[in-house]
Amino acid sequence: MARSADRSKRAARWGNLVVDVLLLIALSVCMVSGLLVSGTVLPTFGLFADGYYFWDPLHAASAKAMLALLVVHLALHARWIANAARRRK
């Protein structure tokens, strides 16, 4: 019985790690594509990013993925958030 509980805890930790890594990747892609799409940031430094037809959809997709992963992340940590809020009162 103890081995089963250890396996489920290990699986939960791995699942949490996977969601966190995917969230980090989505955030990074969203930030970089946002800078490349921006019409003011790069020209300020004398740079120009060609290919808005690529960066705009990538930015939109990564932003949607990031928001979806954020919802999953919050759901995974709902118990911890509730306990922290309860202790705060």
Buried (B, 14 or more C-beta within 10 A) or exposed (E): EEEEEEEEEEEEEEEBEEBEEBBEBBBEBBEBBBBBBBEEEBEEEEEEBEEEEEBEEBBEBBBEBBEEBBEBBEEBEEEEEEEEEEEEE
